[in-house]
Amino acid sequence: LAAYREINFEAVRDLVECIERQSWKPRRLLFASSLAAGGPSEPREPKCESDTPKPIEPYGRAKLEAEIFLQSAPFPTTSFRPALVFGSGDEATLTLFQMAKRGFGFGVAGKNSEISYVYVSDLIDALMKLANDPTDEHRTYYVSYSEPTDNRTLWKALGRALDKRVTVLPVPRFVLYAAMLTMTGLSKVFRFQNQLDRKQYDQITATGFTCSSTALQRDFDWNPKFDLEASISQSVEGFRRAGGL
């Protein structure tokens, strides 16, 4: 848990303090925060920048701590909070594609959580616009496609892109919790990257993670082009070229 703060807050603090000791200052610093910094959303109530952040796990809290610290930086900063990012270089989403290829997915029993997402090309386009912000203000923006998806729709879209019939397994919360404890313990012993740690468990079992990119679209004329089907199909092609699928 301490590693989340070390990587996501302390490294940012150290970078800013290093820059402060130099005569050169950046025109603007872009900080890759996360939707997790804002915390979970309620059904049909996407998070927006004016909402009070309520992160629920160490990763989100560390990202928010860095955002708050950057508000006092001696140069303009923009903290951008991307939703779930689709793209062929992302190992976290690769796990979802590999599961769908095997013909199964999962969700928390009794829940069909909503999820916001963004394709990596749209995210890059947003960053180029944010980097050219002419103001001297500290800014924060959510970055996502205009409409969220939900867990069942996501698995169906993955199945179509992979030409697979995906069976979604409803997993009780207590089973996920036990699996999280088991995987966390095994990862410490055998030194592998754990894809089901406490952060992932808290996010999977949350009410939902959706956000609105209305402010970004309004202020920078940003228009995301890749909907769910296009985001997933493009990701599948990239993962196949890279040998991940």
Steps between C-alpha positions, in 0.01 A plus 500: 500500500789737574622452142188671364584818693870478417436474126194721462564780751857503629651476151287797387602702804867422442475599132341837579759570772775419251353736241474775763878486546556578131471828313298327224130451562253306285227686316256246643536164676251227416441247777349161422252460783208258490124471522581320827599839648140612469367175642200286409187641341137431570280344226430751221694770688840534330768684692590852391777736602283695746421186704690447824759225440438186705765238413448165669840331471872586534561553130222756464595674824863532388394644163276754674779594742723574200226708337461710815876548527520617138250778570786685674764435232676818375394427141169404337394137533222283363394182675310280258287212624459239227233234524577138411747527210473261208806445283735222401775603742297474819571185704205553736241491222690221323385274784137571405565419134678176589210391721250577225710300253463202732123550494428635845475824691390591848308752700396548859185297565190719499678802347537642150732791567538787253851580376640795306777438249716675242704370208868584511494703176224722638696536823812609311295753306371639829852527640620694197221749555566523874872558439414807291283658769596871481382587853714512812239318710521165678247272334335161551306306237331163463572325169251245368278409209168682507294201616598232753448128458408237754653168601272275294518717188879511529535120505261464205705751299820315586342176384389647166846644430661163574226295332434320828191427702588641843328360808495756782542331837328673795761483776385560861683780679639266768656279230671802343624606842647156568661496155649844564657385827634184335648679200654769721669238716624294204636808322714583803641148511552438128565862397252537213285798406170464679199601288257452790639699792298707748484793257347283228260338745374837627454627145325186376253500790428876489163637388653610169771719348355748254593858421401783268745659256262791429744757639787374287283494188374853573834663587716337232257393226602141564279235341576133572454291187531140618186343646505168685495278190776697328713520816485125553549401135803728469641358823451143378692575180785656696521219754506242220782681321694510826437130568287558808192325355 
